[in-house]
Amino acid sequence: MVNLASLYDEHKNLSESKQVQAGVSPAGDMGDEHATFVKRISALVQEEKINVFSPATFYREGAYEKLSASQKSHVDLAMVNMADQVRHVVDYYLSEKTPNASPQLEQMIEQLWQMKERLASKHGKILKF
């Protein structure tokens, strides 16, 4: 296991420019599937077809209404986290300060896909994306 105190000592005199450089997300290749997906959800947000602060806008028309009360409760809870993850992905992708393709963005998309898959496996295809 790494001794954090020794790492701190090793890097305590890092210049401000090196600190800024360490916080910059590096560009990198992403798969076509990831790129297509992030473009699609970004377009949905920009066209105001989904609102990351209103998870109910993520549902396909009529799909949510078909759920039982207990299923709706489960979905409502899951959607809070999913909406937050969508917000992070879209903000990262649309930001002028981050690359449009990077390992970090790819990982964020993977996490979103896992959330989406768990929801779909229990409640069917209820999302617009």
N, C-alpha and C positions, 0 to 999 in steps of 0.2 A: 504494500500500500504506500502511496505517495505521502510524504510528510509535507503538509501544506505550509508549515512555517518555513521550511527550507525553500519552497517555491517562491514564497513571498520575499524572502531575503534575496533570492536570485534576481528577482525582477523589480525590486523596490525603487531603483533609480531609473526606471524607464522614462524617457523623455515624453513630453506631451504629444508630440507628433507620432511617436511610436505607439502610444496609447490609443490615439485616434485610428492609426493604421490597423491596430489589433481588433478594433471594433467594426471594421469594414467587412461586409459580406463578399466573399469572392465569387466571381461568375464561374459557371460551370455548365456542362451539358445536362439537359433533362430529356427524358424520353418524350416522344411525340404525344403520347397519351396524356402525360402530365401537362404539357404545354397547351394542348387542346382544351383540357379541362379547366385550367386556370383562366384561359381566355374566355371560355363560356361563362364561368361564374362571375368573372369581372364584368362582362357585358350585361349580365342579368342585374348586377348591382348598379352599374352606370345607367342602364335603361330604366331603373327603378322598378323592375319586375320582382326583385326581392330586396328587402331592407334588412340589413344585419342587426338592426335594433328592434326589429319586429319579426321574430321567428315564424309567426303564423303566415307570413308572406312566402315562406319556403315550400308550402304544401301545394301539391297538385290539386286542382279544383275538384272538390267532392271527396277526395281521398281521406282527409282527416275526419270528416263527418261520419264516415262509415265505421270508425273505430268505436269500441266500447269505452265506457267511462274510465275504466282502469287502464286501458291502452292509451287513451288520451292523456292521462296523468303521466304515464311513463314517457310518452313522446314529448310532452311539454317540458319535462325535466331534461331530457336528452337534448332538446332543441336549444336550450340556453347555451350549453357547451358548444354545440355545432355552430350556432350563429356566431359565437365568439371566434371559433376557429376559421370560419369563412371570412370574418372581418380581418383577422390576421393575415390570411393568405392574400386577400384582395389588396389590402393596404400595402403589403410587401411588394406585390406585383406592380401596382400602380405608382409606387413611390419612385421619385426621380433619384433617390439616394441608394437604391438597391438594384441589382441586376435582374432582368426578367427571367433569367434561367440560372439557378444555382442549386447546390446540394441542400442548402437550408430550405429553400422554397419547395424543392422536391419532397423533402421529409415532412414539411407542413401539409402538403397535399396528400401524402400517404396517410397521415394521421386523420385527415378529414375523410378520406375514403374508408378507413376502418370504422369511423363513427357512422358513416352512411350505410356501410354493409351491415353493421350490427342492428341498426334501425330497420333496414329492409328485411333482414332475416326474421325479425319478430313481427313486423307490421306491414310488410309489403312495400311496394314502390309508391311512397307517398310524397316524395320530394320532386321539385321541378327540375333538379339537376342530377 
